[in-house]
Amino acid sequence: MRAVTWQGRRDVRVDEVPDPTLRGAGEIIVQVTTTGLCGSDLHLYEVLGPFMTPGDVLGHETMGVVVEKSPDVTGVELGDRVVVPFQIACGHCFMCERGLQTQCEVTQVREQGMGAALFGYSQLYGSVPGGQAEYLRVPHADYGPIVVSGDLEDERYVYLSDVMPTAWQAVQYAEVGADQTLAIVGLGPIGDMAARLATQAGIRVIGFDRVPERLARLRDRGIEVADIDRADPVEIVQAATGGRGADGVIDAVGMEAHGSTIAETAQKLVGYLPGPVARAAMTRVSVDRMGALDLSLSLVRRGGTVSLSGVYAGTMDPMSLQTMFDRQLTVRMGQANVRRWVDDLLPLAEDSADPLGLGSFATHHLDLAQAPHAYDIFQRKAEGAVKVLFHPFGQ
């Protein structure tokens, strides 16, 4: 089959790799009809390369049709249309029963000291082949896959794999109620979706980015946005809230934020070290670019909450605990627990009015063969690339 493989820093290719096969109980094989390119994939493209192996199959936003299954799988049938959550969870352990599927005790990658295994996301999360491919093997298939029905297009469902639950968890973690103010730093796919979901819930949103196309998408939906290169976000939020600050803030950027020159240089230098040395450095003394988080902490009011949906991986990140303690801030974070939020989100995906604009959310629909180009323009924020979907067998 064709699959998008990691081959090195800023080097992804479309290769012929063996088709996945069933390895044991509780598994299915999905023929992929749509799979997304996520901002988190760019971390593998650049910063997290030391934890990748040439030939790793990328991708964790996947949906398709069940074409093969183990005899014991009863939750899905051949021919079912399914969305595959990006994390692999058992559904019955201590963590899963508490809605913490990204901490699943059955699939935790203990040798790396990490949480639940993820599709297509490095040695840190189990080196499980991902979904930017023609076929995907899915373990724990009686729990993970979300069976969807009807004649709605894939675009109405595929975001349930990651984008919608990640954005919704970010909103929930920000603990902002209707008629309160939520600031969002970074309006890529997650920040954009969070703004749409929050607005749908009656929350006032003020979004910040520097990419014109991202700002325009939300401005066209009537959501307040501002270019952080042209105006001071703190002044904007202070003016909008009577000098108090936002009730909650979402950092939807993460480890590769702009405005952190020293950390950016350190990240790039580590990427050129030999693999074992680079991995050791990143697990012991690594730092993130903290620009987005620092801004988020400046935007939130005293007693407010900062919600982190952007991925962070630093082990030596400097944070002003004095400021956080004095201002009595709450910080919540973590990978989205997809299955926890599906019941909240599926009705929005299937609403005939498409209130979130899912049908037009993607800016690019491409064949897998165009993956190298897609990664390049998405990283450079070029050609209007905000959200890319691949269709391995055509639309």
N, C-alpha and C positions, 0 to 999 in steps of 0.2 A: 504494500500500500504506500501511498504518498504521505509524508509527514514533515512537519516543520521541526528541524533539529538545530540544537545549539552546537556551534563549532568553535567558538572563541569569542573574545570580547568584540561586540558589535558585529558578529558574524553568525547569522542564521541562514540555513539553507533548506531547500525542499528536497528530500531524499526518498528513495525507495527503501523501505524497511519491512521486516517481516510482519505479516498480519498478526494481531494479538490472538491468543488462544485462551480458552478456559483453563485455569490452573487448579481448580478445586471447587469446593462447595460454595454456594452463595454468590455466584458470579454471573454476569451477563456480558455480552458483546453488543455494543451499540454502533450502528452505522451512522456516522456523524453527518447531520444535515446543515448545521450552523455552529460555528465556534468563534468566540471573540478574542480579540487582542486586548489585553488588560494593561493598565498602567503598571501593575505589579510585574508584568513580564519584562518591562523595561529595566527593572532592578537586576534581573538575570542577564539582560543584554549588556549591562554595564557593571554595576557595583558588586553583585553577588556571583560574578563569574568564577571565583576560586572554589565555589561549591558545586560547580557544574562539571560534567564530563562530556567530551565531544560525542555527539550522537544522541544526547538526551532529547526526547520528544517533548516539546513545549505545549503550553495551553491548559487552561483550567475553567473555561467558560463554554460549556458544551451541551448540545442537545442533539437528539437523533432518534432512530428507530431501533428497537431491540431485534436483533437478528439471530441471536443464539443465547441459550441460558443453561445453567446447571440444573439438573433434575429437581433439586430441592428448593429452587426459587419459586415462590408462589405469589409474591407481591406484584410481579409484572409478568406479562405474557409476550410471546413472540408477536411482533407487529405493533406493540405499544409504542407510542410516542412519549419520550421521556426527556426531562431536563436533569442534568447531573450536577449536584452541588460540588463546589470546588474542593471541599474537604471530604475525607473518607471517614465515616463514623459508623459505629455498630448499632446505635440506637437503644441499647439496653444497659450500658455500664453506669456507674455512679455519675459521671460527668454528663453523659447524654441524657439521662433522666432529669437532669437539672437544666437542660437547655444549653449546655456548654459543649456542643458537638466538636468544636475545634480543640477541645482538650480530651477527646475520647481516649479512655484508658486502654482500649483494645488496639487502636492503631497508632498510639503515641510513638514517636520516633525517639525512643529512650537513649539510643547510643549517641544521639546528638543533643540530648537534653531538651528536645522540642515537643510540641503538641502533636495533634492528629496529623496523619499523613495527608498530603495535598497532591492533587494531580499536577504533573508537569512542573514541579517546583523544587528542584535541586536536592542534593544530598541531605540538606537540613531537614527536609520534609519527606524523606523516604525514597527519593529517586523513582517515583511512580510515573510511567509514561503518560504524557498528557493528551489533550483532546484536539490539538491543532493537527488533525490527521483524518484519514478516511474512516478509521475504526478505533474504538476505545474499549478496553477491558475495564469493567466496573465491579470492584469487590463490594461485599455487604449490600447486595442489590435488593434484598428484601426491605431495606430501610432507606438507603440514600436516594435513589432515583425518584423524581417527582413525575408521576404519570399525568399527562395533560391530554385533553381531548378536544374535539371540535375542529373547525376548519380555519381557525385563525392562523395567520402566518407565523413563522418561527420567531420573528422579531417581537412578537407579543409575549413570548415565553422565555427566550434564551437568557434574558437578563435576570431571571430567577436563580440562575446558577451562581451569581456573584454580585453583579452591580446593584440590583434592587435590595437584596438583604444586607449587603455591606452599607449601602446608603441609609437604609431604614434603621439598622442598628446604630449607626452614627447619630441619627436624629434622636432615637430613643435614649442613647447614652448621654446626650446633651441635656436631657431633662428640661426641655423648654415646652411650655404649654401654649395653647391657643392664645393669640393676642399678645404673646411675648416676642422678644427679638432674638433671632438666631443669626450669627455671623458665620459665613463659610469661607475659609481660606483655601483657594484652589478650586477651579470649576472645570476640571477634567470630567471624565465620565461619572466618577463617584460623587464629586461635589455638585455637579450638575443634577444628577438624580436625587441627591439629598435635598437640594433646593426645591425640586418639583414635588417631592414627597412632603416636605415640611409645609410648603405653601398649600398643598392639598389638605393638610391638617389644620389650616387656619393660622399658621405661624408666620410672623413677619420675617422675611429673609433679606439679608444684605450680603451679597456675594462679592468676592475679590479675586481678581486674576490679572494677568498682563497680556493674555492672548486675545486679540480682537474677536476671533471667531467664537471663542468660548463665551465672552461677555455678550456678544450679540445674540447667541442662542437663548439665554435667559432673559435678556432685555426684551426680546420679542414675545416672551411669555408674560411680560408685565412684572418681572421680578427685579428688585433693586440691585444693581451691580455697579462696581467701580474699578477702574484701572489703577492698580497699586503703583504704577510708574508715573501717574499723572496727579494723584491725590493721596493724602495721608489717610490710611484706613482708620487709624485711631481717632482722628478728628471727625471723620465721617460718622463713626459709630457713636462717639460722644455727643455729637450734634443731634443724632437721631434718637438718643435715649435720655436726653436731659442731663448729660454729663455723667451718667451712671455706668454705662457700658452694656454690652450684650449680655442677656441672661444666660446664653450658652454659645459656644463656638465650636465649630467642627474644623479640624485640621485634616484636609483631604489631600495633602501633598506628600508628607513623609520624608524619607531619608535623603532625597535628592533635591531639596528645596534650593531655590536661588538665594543669593545674598549671604552665603556662608563660605567665603573664599578659602580659608585655611582648611576647613573640613573637606571641601571639594577637592582640594589638592591632595590631601591625605588619602581620600578614597581612590583617586586616580593612580597614585603611586602604588598603593597596595595591589591594584589590578595588574601591575607589571611584575610583581614578585612571583617566584616559582610557586606552584600550587600549594604544597604543604606549608610553606612559609606564610603565604597569603592567608590561608585558612586559619593558621595559628594567630596571626595578627588580628584577624576579624573576630575571632572568638574571645580575644583577651583584651585588646586595646583599641577596638574600632570606635569610630565616632560617626555620627550622622550630621547632615547639614541641617542646622536647627532653626533656620530662618522662619519657616512657616509656624513652627511650634512657639517660638519666641513671640511672633506677631499675635498668635492666638491668645497667649497668656496676657498680652497687652490689651486685647480687645474685650476680654470678658470682665464683667462686673465683679465686685467683691461678693464672695459667697456663691459665685456662679460655677459652671461646669465646662471644662474643655474635653471634647470627645475626639479621640484620635482614630481615624480610619486609614490614614496614610501609613504605610509600612515603615517601621523603624527597626534597626538591627544593631545599633551601637551598644557597646558595653561600657564606654567611658564618656557618655554624653554629659556635658555641663548643664545643669539646670539650677535656677535660682530658688532653692528651697526656702530661703528667707522670705522672698516675695510671695511664694505660693502659700506658705504658712500664715504670714501676716494677713493676706487677703482671703484666707479661708477657702481656697479653691479646691474643687474636686476634679480629678483627671481620670477619665475612663477610656479604655482602649482594648484592642484585641481583634483578631480575625473574626469575621462575621460567622455566627452560628446559623447557617442557612436554614436548616430544618425548623428551627425555633420560630422563624418569621414567615414561613410559607403561607400559613393560613391567613395572615394579615395581608399578604401581598397578591396572592393569586386572584382574588376578586378584582383588584385594580388592573391586573394584566388582562383579564377577560372582559372588562367593562367595554361595552360596545362603543362608548363615547371616547375611549382611549384617553382618559384625562391626563395621563403622564406623557403623552406623545411618544409612546414606545415605537409605533410604526415608522416614525421618522427620526428616531433617536440616533441611529447609525449615520455617519457621514460617508462611509465607504463600504461597499459590498464587493468583495474580491474573491478570486479563486486562490487556493493554497499556493499556486505557483508564484503569486505576487507577494508572498509573505516577506521576503527580504526588503522589498520596496516599502511595504506597509510598516515594518519595524522602523525603518529609517525615517520616514516622514512623520510617524507618530512621535518618535523621540525628538525630532527637530521641531515639532509642532508646525509642520509645513503642509501646504496643499489643503488646508482646512481640516486636517485629520484630527477629529475629536474622539470618534468611536469607529473602530474597524471590525467588521464581521467577515469571516471567511465562510464560503460555501463549497465544500470539497466536491460535491457532485452537481454544482450549479444551483441556481435559484429556482 
